[in-house]
Amino acid sequence: MSSLVAQEGLKIDWANMPTYNTIMAVAVGAGLITLVMLGRELLRAPEEVEPDGWALTFGALGTVLTTTGLHMTLTWPLAAGGFPFDNIIFGETSLGFGVLLLAAALYLWKRGAVALAAAKPIQALARVAQPITVFVGGLGLSLVAIAAAGIKYQLFAAPAEEPISGEFANHPMVEATFMSLLIAIVGLGALAFAVLVNRVRSTGTAGVWGRITGWLWGLSGVLFLLFGAMNFFTHIGLIVNTM
């Protein structure tokens, strides 16, 4: 009987469904954390910021997210396994974040030292970043919309064959709620960032928006990084259990 159950268990054609949202999640988490770290350093001691180091960091993370996000957005690899919506959720958002990180890396590499040498470096950087807040805010709203869809349609539930997460396979709202809240927090952080940049540009001070953005992105970044790291184990287990 047990062999019959095993034969009838979930099988996935992994050759036709490449899955790399593991490294995407780690890169997203690291990107959010490092943005908070840079913002904190800029507000406390801008003269100590080393733009080349941050350019390298954002360039590395942006490359990972842009390449994987672009491939997922254009080819929809997860559709083959019955998860076409995940290509939108993970692919398009990672692509957007990755391009933003690459843009930040390029600017810091080419113009970072000049901006930091200005009389009011924080305002100078805010003036540069202000136009892109339209896109950042749009991505924030998109993430909130994804979170709403995750709750309504009970997305993100792992199959029983996946270790750890699969323990909640019979309770799809558990992971749907966790992932939706996590994505919503990132989205709210993006909206707060847009307000923060415009406030710094006009007043020269971050006010409460610096703390709000830092907490939202810092918390969600840590959770994304840890969840992505854990998924290297759970996804390998899922592959082994469904080959």
Secondary structure, 3 states (H helix, E strand, C coil): CHHHHHHCCCCCCHHHCCCCHHHHHHHHHHHHHHHHHHHHHHHHCHHHCCHHHHHHHHHHHHHHHHHHHHHHHHHCHHHHHCCHHHHHHHHHHHHHHHHHHHHHHHHHHHHHHHHHCCCCHHHHHHHHHHHHHHHHHHHHHHHHHHHHHHHHCCCCCCCCCCCCHHHHCCCHHHHHHHHHHHHHHHHHHHHHHHHHHHHHHHHCCCCHHHHHHHHHHHHHHHHHHHHHHHHHHHHHHHHHHHC
